[in-house]
Amino acid sequence: MRGVTTTLPARSTGAVVRDALAVSLAVGVSGVAFGATATASGFSVAQTCALSLFVCTGASQFALVGSVASGGSPVAAVAGALLLGARNTFYGVRLADLLKPRPMLRPVAAHMVIDETTAVALAQPDRRSARVGFTATAIALYTAWNLTTLAGAVGAGLIGDTAAYGLDAAVPAAFLALLWPRLAEGRDQRRTGLVAVVIALAATPLLAPGVPVLLALLAIPAVVLAARTRRAR
């Protein structure tokens, strides 16, 4: 199972950038919800904006703020956020091989290895398009996320209950839309996706946030082992 295949037609830079901007717009608006939620939980506007500037991974930020709001200690809040963000390490391993960034650019690229940049990069048919997609998504999403975080933090009193807007659905919806074409490439991809969904759904009621996502990675060796077993027969 490869992240980039030669079966997909080449794409123009403009088409890749349009995809990146669409994802950034769809996901970036959820920064409003984060900004409003963080300030409502006791964070100052400066602290809220600092989280988006230096962390910039929405799920971990929401987890940290939610833990503090529910009375958890700062240490527990940070630990939970780090656990949830650990999935980005696995993304980075795949993207390092795909993008092959220059050594001087690796720290910046590593900061922007998140769900959306990974999805856009892996959805491209070649390395050039993947680099364009990753870079365009990183710049656009980082900008949008931080601007909307500021807007949400400053205007928290005017926004009201952010959960009523359903902004939390923007991230998984955009991620699924990008990855859906990859599932059509072969049975192994579809099996991996299905097993990952089953693992995550089964683990969600039992484990802390972030752990089911990591456990879903077990779908990869499980499908690979099953495929090798079938071929050996």
N, C-alpha and C positions, 0 to 999 in steps of 0.2 A: 504494500500500500504506500504509494508515494504522494507527496504533497503536490507535485507538479507533474503533469503528464503531457505527452505530445499528441494526445487524441483530441484536445480542444483546440479550436482555431485561434490564431494570434489575435490580440486585441490592440486597438490603438491606445495611445497615451491618454487621449481625451476621454475615451470610454472608461478607462480605469479610474481616472480622476473623478469622473462623474459618480462612479460607484462609491468612491471614498467620501465624497462630499455628501452623498445621500445618507450613508451610514452615520457620518459625523453629525448631521442635522438631526437624524432620528434619535440617536443616542444622547447627543449633547444636551438636548432639552431636559433630560432627567437630572442634569446638574442643578436645575432650579429646585427640584425636590430635595436634593441633598443639602443645598444651601439653607433652605427653609427648615429642614429637619434638624440640622446641626445647631443652628442658632436657637431653635425652640428647645433643644436638649441642654442648653447652657453654654454652648461654645460661642465665643465672640466672633464677630465678622472676620477679624484678622486670622484667628485660629482656623476658622472654616476654610478661608481662602488658601491658607498655608497647606492644609491637607490636600486640596486639589492640585496645588502647584507641585508639591513634593512627593505625593503618593500617586495620584492620578490613576487609580483603579477603583471604579465606582463601588463594586461589591464589597471590597475591603473597607472602604470609607464608610459605607452604610453600616457594616458590621461593627466597626469601632464606635460610631456614634450611637448605635442602638444599644450596645453593651453598656456604655456610660449612662445613657438615658434610663436604663433599667436598673441602675444601681450597682453595676459591676465595677470592679477596681480598674484603674488605668492599666495595670499589668495584664489583667485578664482580657481587657478590651484590645490591647495591642497584640497579645498572643493569638486571639481569635482572628484578627485582621490579617496577621502574617500567615496563619494557617490557610485562610481562604485565598490569599494571594499566592500561595505556593504553586498553584497550577501554572502561573506564568513562567516558572522555572522550566517546566516541561515544554511550554510553547517556545521558550528561548532556545532549547536544544534543537528543535526542529527548524526554527527560523535561522539559526546560525549557519546550518548546512545549506539552506535554501538561498538566503540573501548574501552570505559571505561578505559582511560589511568590513570596511577598512578598520584596522586596529584603533585608530584615533576616534572613529565614530561609534565604536561598540558601547561605550558607557551611555551615550545619548540614546542609541537604539535600544539598549537594554531597559532604559527607563520607560520606553513606550511599547514594550512587549505586553500587550493586554489582549482581551478577547477580540476586540474589533479589528485591531491592526493585524492580528494573526489570521482572522477569518478572511479579510480582504486579500492578504498576501497569498494564502493557500488556495484561494479561489482562482488565481491567475494561471494561465497555461505555460508561462515561461519565466525565467529568472528576472529578465528586464521588467516585465509587467508586474511581477511580485514586488520588486524594489520600488517601483513607482507607486503601487497600491499601498504598500506599507508606509512609505514616506508621506504621501498625500493624506492618508488617514490619520497618521500620527500628528501632523501639523494642524489639520482641520479640527480633529477631535479634541486635542489638547487646548486649542484656542476656544472652541465652543464650550467645552466642559468648564473651563475656568471663568469665562464670562458669565455663563448661566449660574454657576455657583455663587458668584458675586451678586448677581441679580436676585437669586433666591434668598441669600443671606440678608441683603439690605431690605428686600421687600417681603420678608417673612410674614409680617403682620397683615399684609394685604392679600397674600396667597391663600391663607387658610389651611385646611387639611389637604396636604399634597397627595395623600393616598387616594383621594376621590378622583383624581385626574388619570389614574392608571399609568403614570409615567414609568413605573417600575417594569412594565411589560415591554418597553421600547428596546431594552438591551437584548433579552432573549429572542425577541421577534426578529430583530435585525440580524442577530447571529445565526438563527435558523435559516433565514432567507438566503444568506450568503453560502452556508454550507449545504443547503439542500441539493444543488446541482452535483456536488461531489458524491452524494449518496447514490446517484444514478450511474456512476462509473463502473460499478461491479458489485457482485454479491458480498465480497468480503467487507466492503465499506458499509453496506447496508446491515450486515450482521453485526459489525462492530458498533454501529450507532444504536441498534436495537438492544444489544447486550448492555451498553453503557446506560441507556435509559432505564432498563430494568434494575440495574444495580443502584443507580441514583435514587429512583423512586422507592426502592425497598429500604434504603439506608436513611432517607430523609427523616422519617418519624423517629428514628432511633438514635441518631448521632447529631453532634453539634454542627452548626452551619459551616460549610466549607469541606468537611470530611467526606460527604457523599460525592462531591465533585472529584476529589482525589481518588476515591475508591472506584469511580467509574472508569479510571484509566486501566483498571484490571481487564477491561473488555478487550484491549489490544492483545496482550499475551494469550488471553483465552481463545480468541478467534484464530490467532496465528497457530497455536498448538492444535486446535481442532482441525485446521486446514492441513497441517503436516500429517496428522493422524490419518485423515482421509486419503491423502496421497500415498501413504505408506502401505495401505491395504492393497 
